[in-house]
Amino acid sequence: MATKNENQLLPVYLISGEDELKRETVIKRLRKRVASFGELSFNSDVFNGEKATGEEIVAAANTLPFASEVRLVQVDNVEKLRKADMELIVSYLAQPSQTTVLALVAQKLAKNSRLYKAVGAFGKTAYIDCAPFQTKDLNAAVRSMAITHGVTFTEGAAASLIDLVGTNTVSLDNEIKKLALAHRGDDPVNQNEVIALVAHTAEIKPWEFLDAFGMKNLSRCIYLYNRMEKTSPYQLIALCVSRVRDLISVKALNARGGVDVASVMKMPPWRLKTLNKQAQRWRMGQLIAALKKAQGSERAMKSGTDPRAEYLDWLITVLGN
């Protein structure tokens, strides 16, 4: 099995990344390609790195295919192999079988590991990146996934699905399948359909709430807050106060001019970009007023006032101005 032709299969692939749906899709495509050479049921083995040994994997990889030109050996959770077992695979890759495709599947494998480097000897196409979508790209990804199931989603419908289900693409894809089966007509699936048919399974992350707070989006903050029963209002007000202070610093440093704000605040550029966007929604007086009111609200919360009600009152007052 030659490796020079890009259309030909390589002796090894590292399918790595935290996006489960991407990994599953890559494996399905790879299995389909191998199956085109002959019956796959006679020519495939699947191992789990949590239990398998290097000897078992290498032995399977060195087995000749039956009535086919090539066979597939898949190793899931390869990052969980013991070091000694990984070393056996590294040794195997020095002279791999030319009639076997070894598919190494991992959520994450360190780039400085010997196994990662051994795969690299077969070229860039031996690495298949299955990194999760960035938050800003997930809405578009959901709408693209919907098309593969024969329906279209509005942007609001996709946003609601992410809110309800979370960011796991397998879970999202499963819910899209259900919605596609239930949907009638040619119009896009809308937000109301999603809310009516999809169960709430995802816990809202504090950073999601903070992003809505930073953008002064009161309606979304209230929506998220009502779904954050496990998050303490004491924790939320502390996080919001911290965000307010960051926004004050950003506005003050930007106003001064000629300052490397990211360096001064010791934060990566992507985070500063987010804060700059949020800072534009606030006047300095509003931010200072939010800090002052937070002191009184925290005292009230600790003195017997219903913490959730007091925090909500602070939130409405601060974002409503």
SVG drawing of the C-alpha trace seen along z (x, -y; Angstrom):
<svg xmlns="http://www.w3.org/2000/svg" viewBox="-46 -59 58 73">
<polyline fill="none" stroke="black" stroke-width="0.4" points="0.0,0.0 1.9,-3.0 1.9,-6.3 3.0,-8.8 -0.4,-9.1 -2.7,-11.3 -5.7,-9.2 -4.2,-6.1 -4.6,-5.1 -1.7,-5.6 -0.5,-2.9 -1.6,-5.0 -3.9,-7.9 -4.2,-9.8 -7.8,-11.0 -7.5,-13.3 -9.8,-16.0 -12.5,-16.4 -15.4,-16.7 -17.0,-13.3 -19.2,-13.7 -16.2,-14.7 -14.3,-11.6 -17.3,-9.3 -17.7,-10.9 -14.0,-10.4 -14.1,-6.7 -17.2,-6.0 -15.6,-7.4 -12.3,-5.5 -14.2,-2.3 -16.1,-2.9 -12.9,-3.4 -11.3,-0.2 -14.6,1.7 -14.3,0.8 -11.3,3.1 -13.1,6.2 -15.4,7.5 -14.6,5.4 -16.1,7.8 -13.2,10.2 -10.7,7.5 -11.1,5.2 -10.3,5.2 -11.3,2.6 -9.3,2.1 -9.8,-0.2 -6.6,-1.8 -8.0,-1.4 -7.7,2.4 -5.7,3.4 -2.0,4.2 0.6,3.1 1.2,6.8 -2.4,7.3 -2.6,4.2 0.7,4.9 -0.3,8.5 -3.5,7.4 -1.8,4.8 0.6,7.5 -2.2,9.9 -2.7,10.3 -6.1,9.3 -8.5,12.0 -9.9,11.7 -9.0,8.0 -6.1,5.7 -6.2,4.0 -7.5,4.4 -8.3,1.9 -7.1,1.8 -8.8,-0.8 -7.6,-1.8 -10.0,-4.0 -8.7,-6.0 -5.2,-5.5 -4.0,-8.2 -5.0,-5.8 -2.5,-3.1 0.3,-2.4 3.6,-3.9 5.2,-0.5 2.3,0.3 2.6,-3.0 6.3,-2.3 5.4,1.0 3.2,-0.9 6.0,-3.4 8.3,-0.6 5.8,1.0 5.4,-2.4 9.1,-2.3 8.2,0.5 4.4,0.8 2.5,3.4 1.6,2.1 -1.7,4.0 -3.1,2.5 -4.5,-0.9 -3.9,-1.6 -6.5,-4.2 -5.4,-5.7 -8.3,-7.6 -7.9,-10.0 -9.6,-12.9 -6.2,-14.4 -2.6,-13.2 0.3,-15.4 2.2,-16.7 5.5,-16.1 4.8,-12.4 6.8,-9.8 3.6,-8.3 2.4,-11.6 5.8,-12.2 5.9,-8.7 2.6,-9.3 4.1,-12.6 6.7,-10.6 3.8,-9.7 3.0,-13.4 0.5,-16.0 -2.4,-14.0 -1.8,-11.4 -3.2,-13.8 -6.9,-14.3 -7.9,-17.2 -11.3,-16.8 -11.0,-19.8 -14.4,-21.1 -16.0,-24.1 -15.3,-27.5 -18.4,-29.0 -18.7,-31.7 -18.8,-28.9 -21.1,-26.5 -24.4,-28.1 -23.4,-27.9 -22.2,-24.3 -25.6,-23.3 -27.4,-24.8 -25.0,-22.9 -25.7,-19.7 -29.5,-20.2 -29.1,-20.3 -27.6,-16.8 -30.9,-15.6 -33.1,-17.3 -34.1,-20.4 -33.0,-23.9 -32.7,-25.8 -33.2,-29.5 -30.3,-31.1 -32.6,-31.4 -33.5,-27.7 -29.8,-26.7 -29.0,-29.0 -31.9,-27.6 -30.8,-24.0 -27.2,-24.8 -28.7,-26.4 -30.8,-23.3 -28.4,-20.5 -25.0,-21.9 -22.0,-21.8 -21.6,-18.1 -22.0,-17.6 -23.2,-14.0 -26.0,-15.1 -26.8,-18.0 -26.9,-15.8 -29.2,-13.3 -31.7,-16.1 -31.5,-17.5 -32.5,-14.0 -35.6,-14.0 -36.6,-17.5 -36.2,-16.6 -38.6,-13.7 -41.1,-15.8 -40.9,-18.8 -43.6,-19.4 -43.5,-21.7 -40.7,-23.4 -40.2,-26.3 -37.1,-26.2 -37.3,-24.7 -37.9,-27.7 -37.0,-28.6 -40.5,-27.7 -40.3,-24.2 -36.9,-23.6 -38.1,-24.8 -41.3,-22.7 -39.7,-19.5 -36.2,-19.4 -35.6,-18.6 -33.2,-20.8 -30.1,-18.7 -27.3,-21.2 -26.1,-23.1 -25.4,-26.7 -21.8,-27.6 -21.0,-30.8 -18.9,-32.2 -22.0,-32.0 -23.8,-34.1 -20.9,-36.5 -20.7,-37.1 -24.4,-38.0 -23.8,-40.3 -20.9,-42.0 -23.0,-42.7 -25.7,-44.2 -28.2,-41.7 -30.7,-41.7 -33.3,-39.4 -30.7,-36.7 -29.2,-37.1 -32.6,-36.5 -33.3,-33.5 -29.9,-32.0 -30.3,-32.9 -33.6,-31.0 -31.8,-27.9 -28.8,-28.2 -30.3,-26.8 -27.1,-25.0 -25.0,-28.2 -25.0,-30.3 -26.1,-33.9 -23.1,-34.7 -20.8,-33.2 -22.6,-35.0 -22.4,-38.5 -18.7,-37.9 -18.1,-36.9 -20.0,-39.9 -18.1,-42.3 -14.9,-40.8 -16.1,-41.4 -17.1,-45.0 -13.6,-45.7 -12.1,-44.2 -14.3,-46.4 -13.4,-49.5 -9.7,-48.7 -10.1,-48.2 -11.9,-51.4 -9.5,-53.4 -6.4,-52.0 -7.9,-52.5 -8.7,-56.1 -5.1,-56.6 -3.8,-55.6 -0.5,-54.1 -0.8,-51.2 -0.4,-47.5 -3.6,-46.6 -3.2,-42.8 0.3,-43.0 -0.8,-45.3 -3.8,-43.1 -1.9,-39.9 -4.5,-38.3 -4.5,-36.7 -5.5,-38.8 -8.8,-36.9 -10.0,-37.7 -9.1,-41.3 -11.0,-41.4 -14.1,-40.1 -13.7,-42.7 -13.2,-45.5 -16.4,-44.6 -18.3,-44.5 -16.7,-47.7 -18.3,-49.6 -21.7,-48.8 -21.0,-50.5 -20.4,-54.1 -17.8,-54.4 -20.4,-55.9 -22.6,-52.8 -19.7,-50.5 -18.8,-52.4 -22.5,-52.5 -22.7,-48.7 -19.8,-48.3 -21.3,-50.6 -24.7,-48.8 -23.0,-45.4 -21.6,-46.3 -25.1,-47.0 -26.6,-43.9 -23.9,-41.6 -24.6,-43.0 -28.3,-42.4 -27.8,-38.9 -25.7,-38.1 -28.2,-39.7 -31.3,-37.5 -32.7,-38.8 -33.5,-36.1 -30.1,-35.9 -31.5,-35.0 -34.1,-37.7 -31.6,-40.3 -29.1,-39.3 -31.9,-39.5 -32.8,-43.0 -29.1,-44.1 -28.9,-42.6 -32.1,-44.3 -31.0,-47.6 -27.5,-47.5 -28.4,-46.2 -31.6,-48.2 -29.8,-51.6"/>
</svg>
